[in-house]
């Protein structure tokens, strides 16, 4: 096989693609290779999204699985759009899906396909089924078909059109193709078994009338193949060896295999099912994600609170962190829900290695160091990333007036409060030890508005000769040099673990977290952050990981999104609630 046909995952940053875990799918493939089931030994997988919405983190699991297997077995993975429903599809979705797959670090090379590329072949195969007596045109409206199909425990009833002659079915199907009949008036059904315990084998529809323009074929077609019929034939046409699907397609597998058998396709892909990703505190249904977008409940598909790949990217997730997450959760046959903290942990692990450190005070309290020389400014050295010695250092301006966090001061602190209080000492990170000597309060509220402190010049960080020991270390920003930056603080989009399972009488939207977005306008940052660019990652010390928003930021005017907190505060909250 040529190198051009081999898919590879691009190592993104310091955290390259994790070592794949052994799982039942890889065991299955290994067995097939050892038995010679794969004719030339080339493993071919595919990622087959429908272009009816943006990809989400669940799709990332499938992307990593399909492209990862192709990479590891030196095969190839196709990107194929199963575009059989023109009413719901859009070129915007096609473009976003390609962008997301590339961003995750995968490349399909020349193997980009569309199910619509095969419409003529699929139509001919439907005609072949009619000629074989395995398909018929049915005039029962779809909303009445349930009465005929029945339930799994009882056989269904035959359609009165089931025994039409081959010639009549060919004529009727031809008229469907020509657009003679209105939508919903007829479908082409596979003639299988109305008594099958598998409801999907009870004469399923394989073609329907849909008079909608297609994003690739225009108005050429008046009928479109159903997903189940298209999917297996597209796999066969492309020579897919292993068709990896989520568990909900397990009951569809008999139909998949029936179609391939009746049409005697030269390639018989093997469908293998795995558990889809379910993530706590979010929804993964495209229909529900679309509702959030169309109802204006979020700021588009790439809202940083959305589980879409574009939303995660905008929030500050890295391709490496998502690949690591997908490898961590693994591939199983068992349904379950993955806590979102696992995803957040993968991001923290990656950003800890790559993010530059910065000091930002979110809720400023002014501190005047009374014994520091008036007008003096000194530049203090601070590391950019303690995990990466090659990152170097940055200069922090320090002067008589600084800001600290309001939460880092208490007028009457408890015993285990190791931050600042009257008469207490703390270290300013990269700077000096200071002592609070006086508190200036607002006469109206009694709230502290300014602290008068003194510093010990012998305690400069890096050259401390005082021997003093203090338990608290605070971040700070120079009042003279600090710059104001808007900061968008994100929390979980929903305030219950399983919003996909609403109580009776409620909608999943009733569980939206009203505090999922908080905009902080008061944040004061060290001056170098004004030059921050989208795509740069930062750890605001003691606060969390942040990235400039690529939609809202302007040159010299970054707007920061919090990607994730430094630790999982929800886990702590759930333990104490």
Helices and strands as residue ranges (DSSP letters): G 3-5, H 24-35, E 44-47, H 57-72, E 76-81, H 91-103, E 112-114, G 115-118, H 119-131, E 135-138, H 142-149, H 166-178, E 187-190, G 199-201, E 205-209, E 223-225, H 227-238, E 242-246, G 247-252, H 253-262, E 270-274, H 286-294, H 309-315, H 319-329, H 340-354, E 356-358, E 360-361, E 364-369, E 378-383, G 389-391, E 393-398, E 401-405, G 406-408, E 425-428, E 433-441, E 448-455, G 457-459, E 473-474, E 477-478, E 483-484, E 487-490, G 508-511, E 517-520, E 524-525, G 527-531, E 537-540, E 544-548, E 560-565, H 569-576
